[in-house]
Amino acid sequence: MRVVIQRVSEASVTIDGVLKSAIGHGFMLLLGIETEDEREDAEWLCNKISLLRVFADENGQMNKDIKEVDGEILVVSQFTLHAQYKKGNRPSFIKAARPEQAIPLYEFFIACMSEKMGKQALTGTFGADMKVALVNDGPVTILMDSRNRE
C-alpha cells in the first residue's frame, strides 16, 4: 500500500461538479492499493500516519501529530501510485489491485484511520473521476509504502 501524505490548510474533492468532501487543516491522503496488500498494511500505515509529527508546536517546530492539532483527514483512492514506467512511455498499472480486492481494503483503511483519529475520515468516491483541490501547507509531502517499513 502506498500513500502520499500532504499536510494541507484545506482540501476538497468534487465529482461531476458536486462537492463530495472538504476539510480544513489536516492531511490529504492519496491511497494506492496493490495486489499484495492486506489489512496489516492498512493498519501499519494508519498507525504511522496518526502519529506522524509534522505539525508545528508553540516554537514552530514539527513536533505535533494530527490529533494534537485537531486536524482532519481526506482519503482519496489513487491506483496510479502503483504505475510501472520503466519500459516504454505508457505506464502499466498491473500491480494495482482490482476493485474487488481494493474496495474492501480502501474501506478498511478509512475505518482504521477514523478510529485512530477519533473522528470520521472524509473521502472521495472509489473509481470516480474526481477533481481534487488542496493547499499544501509548508509544503509538507511524505510518501509511505507499507512494503518499505525499515
Number of C-alpha atoms within 10 A of each C-alpha: 27 24 24 20 20 23 26 24 18 19 23 22 24 18 15 10 9 10 14 16 18 20 21 17 20 25 29 32 23 20 23 23 28 20 14 12 19 17 15 13 19 25 17 16 22 21 14 12 22 19 16 15 17 18 22 13 14 8 7 8 11 13 14 16 19 21 18 14 13 12 19 24 29 24 25 26 22 18 24 16 19 21 15 16 11 9 8 8 8 10 13 15 16 13 16 23 20 14 14 8 16 21 16 13 22 21 13 16 23 22 17 21 24 18 14 18 22 11 15 16 21 20 21 23 15 17 12 12 12 20 15 16 13 18 16 18 16 12 10 13 16 13 11 16 15 17 11 8 9 4
